[in-house]
Amino acid sequence: MSVLFLATTLCLIAGGLAIIYVLILIAAILRTKYLKDRAAEIHGFIREAALTYIKRQYTVIMTIVIAIATAILVAGISQRSTVLTYTGIAYFLGALSSATVGITGMYIAVLSNVRVLNVLANKGLNKALRVAFRGGAVTGFLVGGLGLLGIALLLIAFGGLGENYVDAVKALLGYAFGASTVALFARVGGGIYTKAADVGADLVGKVEVGIPEDDPRNPGVVADNVGDNVGDCAGMSADLFESYVESVVAAMAIGMLISPPEYARMLIAYPMIFASAAVITTILVAQFIEFSPLKEPSKTLTATSLLSIVTVAIITFIVTRLIAGEYNIALLWTAATAGLLAGGVVGFTSDYFTSGSYRPVKTVASSSRAGPALTILSGLSMGFYSTVAPIIAIAIAAFVAYTLGAHTVTMNPLIGGVYAVALSGVGMLAVASIVVAADAYGPIVDNTAGLAEQAGYPKSIRDEADKLDAAGNTMKSISKGYAIGSAALTALALLFTYATLLKSYVESVAPGIDFRIETLFTLTRADVLAGIIIGAAIPALFTAIVVQAVTAAAFKMVEEIRRQFREKPGILEWKEKPDYSRCVDIVTRYALKRLAPPGILALIAPILIGIFLGPTALGGALMSSIMVGLLLGLFQGNVGNTWDNAKKFIESGHFGGKGSDAHKAAVIGDTVGDPLKDAAG
């Protein structure tokens, strides 16, 4: 039995088990009853609006996907290139898989929120936590299950188990690219929608009018609840699916460059084996939520994350020893585990800086007593502090992985080192199913808290719902850290793949040139230096475009909510009903209208740099974009959640509680952080 056959079989088994587990979870959620009360009525509005937006958004996205896939297929057929033709097919299927994860996960999240509320009201906090986590786990295990199934089935379809493994793996890069395209547009579109609705509803409702969050008198409240699902669930799950698939495929693509072929097959197979063993392990670890003795939601979720890291490390070590055979790949397990541990550092740093249980959030909340300026300044400082430990951890993981890979793949230490860096990205996302489950848990409990407020549930239940919600905010920050960190490691590895392809091209057109990859992106080259400087600006420009889009849409939301309060004064006196659909329509139109520019920037900027400055300048630009993007991504994800949980800390009764000056200042900090953490970040 060949090692590639073994890896593919294991992928099919792990992916199949994950999908079966997803179906079991969906059945359990649908069996959970809910009352046909006011909360159910509002839930119906949210479900209808969310589905309407998702249909419109994915119509736009899939139109773009079909156009790109068609262009690749036409190029492949016209050039009679099997690899290019397979790449076009894989691209479309990768996009379709990503869309499936996002749409299914969001729909189940919407179905879960009202059920969580009913369980919370009748059976208590712990049982409600379990139902909410099941809803999130549907998305989480779809990521792992569909990702592995897609890779395995395409590898088989493209003849990758035989002598054609190189072309098959090359075509698999299209699968990752397709997932990446959908993730880019879904994340941006959903982020603009959710944060425009959130900022608009909060600024008028909380700051100007002084009504509570999720108050049914606020015309923007339904749009806000819808946004939690289309942005935080559908968008983020597509993002993590892309990171997951890309990390595995990138490691496979670098492994295929090694000779002899027998060893290359082992290096292609190992990321699949590692990821498959991790998915099966995390299915078992997810049961900890069902039986956890811990009472606090945040502690339960954090303990589950820690348990998943430890268990995956142990199980993958055992599997590595079993399949190693004549190959010395124990050091490669260590390289992957370095990424796994770095992911743990990223996650627990985010937990420390964004949880209301620790000093950073309390410091920001305390600063709010002096006004919004100090809220923002203290939050900014905590946000920048929060980037240091993760970046150091990622740097150490990359260094350790490279060193171990170079010592393992002795026939080509350079490729071996970069392969191990890619493998550390696989390791970081080995617990992706748990991470995504905890992330998708966030919008479910956010909606649960909103429904409790809007439907007039007793304060005791609303307070319990807020505990679930606060834990969800921290989990969202952790998941963003994983996505950003793994993307950085994978991108560094793919940069080497780009350099290798460039070397092959140059040597094919000019055989006499002495071309060394080690000196390709040296700072002594003017074009590389120019590329580095320009590349550093791309993440900043992307952030500016997205935040500007949120600002414009939020401004229209603010105008509409003010108009309704002005023209229908009876709304605040409970005598007239707000026009929720009008606000939903505004953010829908603006999100779709502003969807394209950030995506076009990400797709076009590298092409323009390559055309005008050359391929080596493009390499420099990619390098600096990765570094600056890593810093900005970690900062924005953490600072937004720090401000959010500082607001919640005050709302829980500290520093004057709801309606106090400190609370109003914290709300402003939260609205500044919203587009950073959930749209641009």
URURMO-V377756 format. One record per helix or strand of 2 or more residues. SS is the DSSP state (~ for helix, > for strand). FROM is the first residue (numbers start at 1). TO is the last residue. If there is no record, write none. Layout:
ss: (SS/SS)
from: (FROM/FROM)
to: (TO/TO)
This chain:
ss: (~/~/~/~/~/~/~/~/~/~/~/~/~/~/~/~/~/~/~/~/~/~)
from: (3/38/82/125/165/221/261/288/297/330/359/372/410/432/459/517/526/569/580/595/615/661)
to: (31/78/123/157/209/255/285/291/324/354/370/408/428/454/509/519/567/571/593/613/651/680)
